[in-house]
Amino acid sequence: MKLCNRLLWTSAVLVFIACSSKEPATTSPESSSQKTETKSTFQLRHYTAEKWDNGLQVVYIENHNLPSLSFGLLVKGGASRDPMTKSGLANLVAHVMVRGTLKMSANQIADGLGQLGSEFERDVSEDFSWFQVSGLSTSQEGLLGIFSDVLMHPRFDNSELEKEKKLVLASIKQRFDHPDRFVGEAFQSYLFGGHPYARPVSGIERDIKSIKREDLIRGYTKFVRPNNAVLVVTGDFSADISNTLHERFKGWEKRELESYSSSEPPSISGINIRLIDKPDLTQSQIVIGQMGIKRNEPDYLVLRIANNILGGNFSSRLMDRVRVNLGLTYGISSSFDARLDRGPFTISTFTKNQTVGTTINESLGVLRKFYEEGVTSEEVKAAKNYLMGTFPRAIETPERLGYNLALLRLYGISDDYLKDFISNVNMVSADQVNAVIKKHFNAKDLKITVLSKSADSLEQLRPLGLLEVKSFNQVF
């Protein structure tokens, strides 16, 4: 998903908006010529929140404009919490949960949801798992019945586990058919080293093959607990929804959560390049990056404005230089994928094999100039307008708002972040942006992953930094 060819900037904005810190950084004072904006509150849809005795956090967003509703559950602790030799476990847990409960088989679950015009959505990231069902409000009881049963009483049948493992293993093999996906995961492995973020969310082949039913049960019992989750209910639900939910989830018991710590990613000194050789490629995939920040760091919002100028939209500096002026690529972007722990900062692009060295050189040149000279007030104003203009899309539906509120709870960020987003962006100055550029961007110490035909690329890359070469089938 994440690290390569991020050309769909609008979609990316919808993700990062809710995961930013709630206040702009105050790393430098306002310039004397800058006017201080009056802080105002953005009016969100009305919602209520409560916390149950078993620790479950519940958010209700009522909307009767359409006869539909949705139930979503965010479980804290995603793929990064997989045991060292069991990568892909959280992903398997999420998928096998839907393949049968103590009361229903996989077919019965699928048939039941099909009759309600719904399906069970699930998504696993490094930091969390997300489960959701949606449908007509007249189907509230049926949807909630299946939803709660899957979450509380999964069967984890051996035969269903083996079916899902085959699907995951097939998907892993197909990784090589999608160079942008492959290079993104390969870069994370290179950047993070022994840190859990180095492993693909879907896991690696030898680990998937080793996972047994007992591993699923342990993973489920450890993380899918009410005191480790946020339940979001949105739409045209009944007036007694709270009582109905309490009745459905009354047997879900909390569990003491284990403390968590991870190793530090390896430090970076100079320009380090890993060339992954795939002889049949005519186009090279490139990811340049370094360690970024956590999502709850106070500089995050200002850093997003800075990144928007560098490579966060179609009129960014990287696009202007590498695509528009030089024609080296159809697209180039930069992003901070901030997480519970420090996530990656990346510049991602692609080019023909014959211009891979030039493309990297020019991209590094843009980054160096960005770091050394900073940005102008005009650029900051344009970036702020872009973020404020796209912000309403992140909360335009009850489902999006609910999902974003759940993410805020995951990352320990106040709901005021959403309410004050417009005013906080408005108050950011060029001085603040330039201060965070000096603090968080580093143009000298970087890791670069290149997926290419080494016969075409090797000599272009040698002058750029410390180079190592791997075959594409040796990466994971």
C-alpha positions as CSV (number, residue, x, y, z in Angstrom):
1,M,0.0,0.0,0.0
2,K,1.9,2.5,1.1
3,L,5.3,3.6,0.1
4,C,5.4,3.7,-3.6
5,N,4.0,5.9,-6.4
6,R,1.6,7.8,-4.2
7,L,-0.1,9.7,-6.9
8,L,-3.5,9.6,-5.3
9,W,-2.9,12.5,-3.1
10,T,-6.5,13.2,-2.3
11,S,-6.9,9.7,-0.8
12,A,-3.7,10.1,1.2
13,V,-5.0,13.3,2.7
14,L,-8.1,11.6,4.0
15,V,-5.9,9.1,5.9
16,F,-3.4,11.5,7.4
17,I,-5.8,14.2,8.5
18,A,-7.2,12.3,11.4
19,C,-3.9,10.9,12.5
20,S,-2.1,14.2,12.9
21,S,-1.3,15.8,16.1
22,K,-3.9,18.2,17.4
23,E,-1.9,21.3,17.6
24,P,0.6,23.0,15.2
25,A,4.2,23.0,16.4
26,T,5.6,26.1,18.1
27,T,9.2,25.6,17.3
28,S,9.7,29.2,16.3
29,P,7.8,32.5,17.1
30,E,5.5,34.1,14.6
31,S,7.3,36.6,12.3
32,S,6.5,40.2,13.1
33,S,4.8,40.6,9.7
34,Q,2.4,37.6,10.2
35,K,-1.0,38.2,11.6
36,T,-2.2,35.9,14.3
37,E,-5.4,34.1,13.2
38,T,-8.3,33.9,15.6
39,K,-8.8,30.3,16.6
40,S,-12.2,28.9,15.7
41,T,-13.9,25.6,16.1
42,F,-14.9,23.5,13.1
43,Q,-18.4,22.1,13.5
44,L,-18.3,18.3,13.2
45,R,-21.4,16.1,13.0
46,H,-22.9,15.5,16.4
47,Y,-21.6,12.4,18.1
48,T,-21.5,10.9,21.5
49,A,-18.9,8.7,23.2
50,E,-18.9,6.4,26.2
51,K,-16.6,3.9,27.8
52,W,-18.0,0.6,29.3
53,D,-17.0,-1.2,32.4
54,N,-15.2,-3.8,30.3
55,G,-13.0,-1.0,28.8
56,L,-14.7,-0.9,25.4
57,Q,-14.8,2.7,23.9
58,V,-18.0,3.3,21.9
59,V,-18.7,6.2,19.5
60,Y,-22.2,6.9,18.2
61,I,-22.8,9.1,15.1
62,E,-26.5,9.4,14.3
63,N,-27.7,10.2,10.8
64,H,-31.2,9.7,9.5
65,N,-30.7,11.1,6.0
66,L,-30.4,7.6,4.6
67,P,-31.8,4.3,5.9
68,S,-28.4,2.8,6.4
69,L,-26.0,2.0,9.2
70,S,-22.6,0.7,9.9
71,F,-20.7,-1.1,12.7
72,G,-17.0,-0.8,12.9
73,L,-14.4,-2.0,15.4
74,L,-10.8,-0.9,15.6
75,V,-8.5,-3.3,17.5
76,K,-5.3,-1.8,18.7
77,G,-2.1,-3.7,17.9
78,G,-1.7,-4.8,14.3
79,A,1.1,-6.6,12.3
80,S,3.8,-4.9,14.3
81,R,2.8,-7.0,17.3
82,D,3.2,-10.3,15.5
83,P,5.7,-12.7,17.2
84,M,9.2,-12.6,15.7
85,T,8.8,-15.8,13.7
86,K,5.1,-15.5,13.1
87,S,4.8,-12.5,10.7
88,G,1.4,-12.3,9.1
89,L,-0.4,-13.6,12.2
90,A,-2.6,-10.6,12.9
91,N,-3.6,-10.6,9.2
92,L,-4.5,-14.3,9.4
93,V,-6.4,-13.8,12.7
94,A,-8.6,-11.1,11.1
95,H,-9.4,-13.2,8.0
96,V,-10.0,-16.5,9.7
97,M,-12.3,-14.9,12.3
98,V,-14.8,-14.4,9.5
99,R,-14.5,-18.1,8.4
100,G,-16.7,-19.5,11.2
101,T,-18.0,-19.0,14.7
102,L,-19.2,-21.4,17.4
103,K,-22.7,-21.0,15.9
104,M,-22.1,-20.4,12.2
105,S,-20.0,-21.9,9.5
106,A,-18.1,-19.8,6.9
107,N,-20.9,-20.4,4.4
108,Q,-23.6,-19.5,6.9
109,I,-21.8,-16.2,7.7
110,A,-21.4,-15.4,4.0
111,D,-25.0,-16.4,3.2
112,G,-26.4,-14.4,6.1
113,L,-24.5,-11.2,5.1
114,G,-25.4,-11.8,1.5
115,Q,-29.1,-11.8,2.3
116,L,-28.6,-8.5,4.1
117,G,-26.8,-7.0,1.2
118,S,-23.6,-6.7,3.2
119,E,-20.1,-8.3,3.6
120,F,-17.6,-8.4,6.4
121,E,-14.8,-6.0,5.7
122,R,-11.5,-6.3,7.5
123,D,-8.2,-4.5,7.1
124,V,-4.9,-5.0,9.0
125,S,-2.1,-2.4,9.2
126,E,1.1,-2.2,11.2
127,D,-0.7,-0.6,14.2
128,F,-4.3,-1.9,14.2
129,S,-7.0,-4.1,12.7
130,W,-10.3,-2.8,11.4
131,F,-13.6,-4.8,11.1
132,Q,-16.8,-3.4,9.6
133,V,-20.3,-4.4,8.4
134,S,-22.8,-2.0,6.7
135,G,-26.3,-2.3,5.4
136,L,-29.9,-1.1,5.6
137,S,-31.1,0.2,9.0
138,T,-33.9,-2.3,8.8
139,S,-31.2,-5.0,9.0
140,Q,-29.8,-3.7,12.3
141,E,-30.4,-6.9,14.3
142,G,-29.1,-9.2,11.7
143,L,-26.0,-7.2,11.0
144,L,-25.2,-6.7,14.7
145,G,-25.9,-10.4,15.4
146,I,-23.3,-11.6,12.8
147,F,-20.9,-8.8,13.7
148,S,-20.8,-9.5,17.4
149,D,-20.7,-13.2,17.0
150,V,-17.6,-13.1,14.7
151,L,-15.8,-10.7,17.1
152,M,-16.6,-12.6,20.2
153,H,-16.8,-16.3,19.2
154,P,-14.6,-17.2,16.3
155,R,-14.1,-20.9,15.8
156,F,-10.6,-20.8,14.1
157,D,-11.3,-24.1,12.3
158,N,-8.1,-25.8,11.0
159,S,-9.5,-26.4,7.6
160,E,-10.4,-22.7,7.2
161,L,-7.0,-21.7,8.4
162,E,-5.3,-23.8,5.8
163,K,-7.6,-22.3,3.1
164,E,-6.7,-18.8,4.2
165,K,-2.9,-19.7,4.3
166,K,-3.1,-20.8,0.7
167,L,-4.7,-17.5,-0.3
168,V,-2.1,-15.5,1.6
169,L,0.8,-17.6,0.2
170,A,-0.6,-17.1,-3.4
171,S,-0.8,-13.3,-2.7
172,I,2.8,-13.3,-1.5
173,K,4.0,-15.0,-4.7
174,Q,2.1,-12.4,-6.7
175,R,4.1,-9.6,-4.9
176,F,6.7,-10.0,-7.6
177,D,4.1,-9.1,-10.2
178,H,3.5,-5.7,-8.7
179,P,6.9,-3.9,-8.6
180,D,5.5,-0.8,-6.8
181,R,4.2,-2.9,-3.9
182,F,7.3,-5.1,-3.8
183,V,9.7,-2.2,-3.6
184,G,7.7,-0.5,-0.9
185,E,7.8,-3.6,1.3
186,A,11.5,-4.1,0.4
187,F,12.3,-0.5,1.4
188,Q,10.6,-1.0,4.8
189,S,12.7,-4.2,5.4
190,Y,15.9,-2.2,4.5
191,L,15.0,0.8,6.6
192,F,13.7,-0.9,9.8
193,G,16.1,-3.8,10.1
194,G,15.2,-5.8,13.2
195,H,12.2,-3.5,14.1
196,P,8.8,-5.1,13.6
197,Y,7.9,-2.5,11.0
198,A,10.4,-4.3,8.7
199,R,8.1,-7.2,8.1
200,P,5.2,-7.1,5.5
201,V,1.8,-7.0,7.1
202,S,0.8,-10.1,5.1
203,G,3.9,-11.9,6.4
204,I,6.7,-13.9,4.8
205,E,6.3,-17.3,3.3
206,R,8.2,-19.4,5.9
207,D,6.3,-17.7,8.8
208,I,2.9,-18.2,7.2
209,K,3.6,-21.9,6.7
210,S,4.5,-22.3,10.3
211,I,1.3,-20.7,11.8
212,K,-1.1,-23.1,13.5
213,R,-4.5,-22.8,15.0
214,E,-3.0,-22.4,18.5
215,D,-1.2,-19.3,17.3
216,L,-4.4,-17.8,16.0
217,I,-6.1,-18.4,19.4
218,R,-3.2,-16.8,21.3
219,G,-3.2,-13.8,19.0
220,Y,-6.9,-13.3,19.2
221,T,-7.0,-13.7,22.9
222,K,-4.2,-11.3,23.4
223,F,-5.5,-8.4,21.3
224,V,-9.2,-8.7,20.3
225,R,-10.4,-7.6,23.7
226,P,-12.9,-4.9,24.6
227,N,-10.4,-2.9,26.6
228,N,-8.2,-2.8,23.5
229,A,-10.8,-1.7,21.0
230,V,-13.0,1.1,19.8
231,L,-16.5,0.4,18.5
232,V,-18.0,2.9,16.1
233,V,-21.8,2.9,15.3
234,T,-22.9,5.3,12.5
235,G,-26.1,6.0,10.6
236,D,-29.8,5.4,11.1
237,F,-29.7,3.3,14.2
238,S,-32.5,2.8,16.7
239,A,-33.0,4.9,19.8
240,D,-32.2,2.1,22.1
241,I,-28.9,1.2,20.4
242,S,-26.8,1.5,23.5
243,N,-29.0,-1.1,25.3
244,T,-28.9,-3.4,22.3
245,L,-25.1,-3.2,22.1
246,H,-24.8,-3.9,25.8
247,E,-26.9,-7.0,25.4
248,R,-24.9,-8.3,22.4
249,F,-21.5,-7.7,23.9
250,K,-22.3,-8.3,27.6
251,G,-20.2,-11.5,27.7
252,W,-17.1,-9.9,26.2
253,E,-14.6,-9.9,29.0
254,K,-11.6,-7.6,29.3
255,R,-8.1,-8.9,29.7
256,E,-4.9,-7.4,31.1
257,L,-2.9,-6.1,28.3
258,E,0.8,-6.8,28.0
259,S,3.4,-4.0,27.8
260,Y,5.1,-3.6,24.5
261,S,8.6,-2.4,23.5
262,S,10.6,-2.9,20.3
263,S,14.2,-2.6,19.2
264,E,15.4,0.6,17.6
265,P,15.8,0.7,13.8
266,P,19.4,0.8,12.6
267,S,20.9,4.3,12.3
268,I,21.8,5.7,8.9
269,S,25.1,7.3,7.9
270,G,25.5,8.7,4.5
271,I,23.7,7.5,1.3
272,N,23.1,3.8,1.4
273,I,21.6,2.1,-1.7
274,R,20.2,-1.4,-2.0
275,L,19.7,-2.5,-5.7
276,I,17.3,-5.4,-6.1
277,D,18.0,-7.1,-9.3
278,K,15.1,-8.3,-11.4
279,P,16.5,-9.0,-14.9
280,D,13.1,-8.7,-16.8
281,L,12.4,-5.1,-15.7
282,T,12.6,-2.2,-18.2
283,Q,11.4,0.3,-15.7
284,S,13.0,1.0,-12.3
285,Q,11.1,1.5,-9.0
286,I,12.7,3.9,-6.5
287,V,12.1,4.6,-2.9
288,I,14.3,7.2,-1.0
289,G,13.8,7.6,2.7
290,Q,14.7,7.8,6.3
291,M,13.0,7.5,9.7
292,G,10.1,9.9,10.2
293,I,8.0,10.6,13.3
294,K,5.2,9.2,15.5
295,R,1.7,10.3,14.8
296,N,1.2,12.0,18.2
297,E,4.3,14.3,17.9
298,P,3.3,18.0,18.1
299,D,5.2,18.8,14.9
300,Y,3.1,16.6,12.7
301,L,0.6,19.1,11.4
302,V,3.3,21.6,10.4
303,L,5.4,18.8,8.9
304,R,2.5,17.9,6.7
305,I,2.4,21.4,5.3
306,A,6.1,21.1,4.7
307,N,5.8,17.8,3.0
308,N,2.9,19.1,0.8
309,I,5.3,21.6,-0.6
310,L,8.1,19.1,-1.2
311,G,6.1,16.2,-2.7
312,G,2.6,16.0,-1.3
313,N,0.5,17.2,-4.3
314,F,0.6,17.5,-8.0
315,S,2.2,21.0,-8.0
316,S,5.0,20.1,-5.5
317,R,8.7,20.8,-5.9
318,L,9.5,17.2,-6.7
319,M,6.8,17.0,-9.4
320,D,7.8,20.4,-10.9
321,R,11.5,19.4,-11.2
322,V,11.6,15.7,-11.9
323,R,8.4,15.3,-14.0
324,V,7.5,18.6,-15.5
325,N,11.0,20.1,-16.2
326,L,13.0,17.0,-16.8
327,G,10.4,14.5,-17.9
328,L,12.1,11.6,-16.0
329,T,8.9,10.1,-14.6
330,Y,5.1,10.3,-14.8
331,G,4.9,10.8,-11.1
332,I,6.9,11.4,-7.9
333,S,5.7,12.0,-4.4
334,S,6.9,12.3,-0.8
335,S,5.1,11.3,2.4
336,F,5.4,10.8,6.1
337,D,3.7,7.5,7.2
338,A,3.7,8.3,10.9
339,R,2.6,5.5,13.2
340,L,2.5,4.5,16.9
341,D,6.2,4.2,16.6
342,R,8.3,6.3,14.2
343,G,7.2,5.5,10.7
344,P,9.1,6.1,7.4
345,F,9.6,9.3,5.4
346,T,9.8,8.4,1.7
347,I,10.2,9.8,-1.7
348,S,8.8,7.4,-4.3
349,T,9.0,7.4,-8.0
350,F,9.7,5.3,-11.1
351,T,11.6,5.8,-14.3
352,K,13.1,3.9,-17.2
353,N,16.3,1.9,-16.4
354,Q,18.5,4.2,-18.4
355,T,17.7,7.2,-16.3
356,V,17.6,5.7,-12.8
357,G,20.8,7.5,-11.7
358,T,19.7,10.8,-13.0
359,T,16.3,10.5,-11.4
360,I,17.8,9.8,-8.0
361,N,20.3,12.6,-8.3
362,E,17.7,15.1,-9.2
363,S,15.4,14.0,-6.4
364,L,18.2,14.3,-3.9
365,G,19.0,17.8,-5.3
366,V,15.4,18.9,-4.7
367,L,15.6,17.5,-1.1
368,R,18.9,19.2,-0.4
369,K,17.7,22.6,-1.6
370,F,14.4,22.2,0.4
371,Y,16.5,21.5,3.5
372,E,19.1,24.2,3.0
373,E,16.9,27.1,1.7
374,G,13.5,26.3,3.2
375,V,10.2,27.5,1.8
376,T,8.5,30.8,1.0
377,S,5.4,32.3,2.5
378,E,3.6,31.9,-0.8
379,E,4.3,28.2,-0.8
380,V,3.1,27.8,2.7
381,K,-0.1,29.7,1.9
382,A,-0.8,27.4,-1.1
383,A,-0.1,24.3,1.0
384,K,-2.4,25.5,3.8
385,N,-5.2,26.2,1.3
386,Y,-4.7,22.7,-0.2
387,L,-5.0,21.0,3.2
388,M,-8.0,23.1,4.3
389,G,-9.7,22.5,1.0
390,T,-9.4,18.8,1.2
391,F,-10.2,18.5,4.9
392,P,-14.0,18.3,4.6
393,R,-13.7,15.1,2.5
394,A,-12.2,13.3,5.5
395,I,-15.3,13.8,7.6
396,E,-18.0,14.2,4.9
397,T,-19.8,10.9,5.8
398,P,-20.6,9.5,9.2
399,E,-18.5,6.4,8.4
400,R,-15.4,8.5,7.6
401,L,-15.8,10.7,10.7
402,G,-16.3,7.6,12.8
403,Y,-13.2,5.9,11.4
404,N,-11.1,9.0,12.0
405,L,-12.4,9.4,15.6
406,A,-11.4,5.8,16.2
407,L,-7.9,6.5,14.8
408,L,-7.5,9.5,17.1
409,R,-8.2,7.2,20.1
410,L,-5.7,4.7,18.8
411,Y,-2.9,7.4,18.7
412,G,-3.9,9.2,21.9
413,I,-5.0,12.4,20.1
414,S,-7.8,14.6,21.4
415,D,-11.0,15.0,19.3
416,D,-10.2,18.7,19.3
417,Y,-7.7,17.9,16.5
418,L,-10.6,17.6,14.1
419,K,-12.5,20.4,15.5
420,D,-9.6,22.8,15.4
421,F,-8.0,21.6,12.2
422,I,-8.9,24.6,10.1
423,S,-7.8,27.2,12.7
424,N,-4.6,25.3,13.5
425,V,-3.6,25.1,9.9
426,N,-4.4,28.8,9.5
427,M,-2.1,29.7,12.4
428,V,1.0,28.0,10.9
429,S,3.7,30.4,9.7
430,A,6.5,30.1,7.2
431,D,9.0,30.4,10.1
432,Q,7.4,27.3,11.8
433,V,7.5,25.3,8.6
434,N,11.2,26.1,8.0
435,A,12.0,25.2,11.6
436,V,10.5,21.7,11.3
437,I,12.2,21.2,7.9
438,K,15.6,21.7,9.7
439,K,14.4,19.4,12.5
440,H,12.9,16.5,10.6
441,F,14.4,16.4,7.1
442,N,17.9,15.1,6.6
443,A,19.4,15.3,3.1
444,K,22.6,13.6,4.0
445,D,21.7,10.3,5.7
446,L,19.3,8.3,3.6
447,K,18.5,4.8,2.5
448,I,17.5,4.1,-1.1
449,T,15.9,1.0,-2.5
450,V,15.9,0.5,-6.3
451,L,14.1,-2.4,-8.0
452,S,15.7,-2.6,-11.5
453,K,17.7,-4.7,-14.0
454,S,21.2,-4.4,-12.5
455,A,22.9,-4.7,-15.9
456,D,21.2,-1.4,-16.7
457,S,21.4,0.3,-13.3
458,L,24.5,-0.8,-11.5
459,E,27.1,1.6,-12.9
460,Q,24.6,4.5,-12.6
461,L,24.2,3.9,-8.9
462,R,27.8,3.3,-7.9
463,P,28.8,7.0,-7.7
464,L,25.7,7.9,-5.6
465,G,26.6,6.1,-2.3
466,L,27.4,2.9,-0.6
467,L,25.9,0.2,-2.8
468,E,24.8,-3.4,-2.2
469,V,23.0,-5.7,-4.7
470,K,20.4,-8.4,-3.9
471,S,18.4,-10.7,-6.1
472,F,14.7,-10.0,-6.0
473,N,14.0,-13.5,-4.5
474,Q,16.5,-12.9,-1.6
475,V,14.7,-9.9,-0.1
476,F,12.3,-11.7,2.3
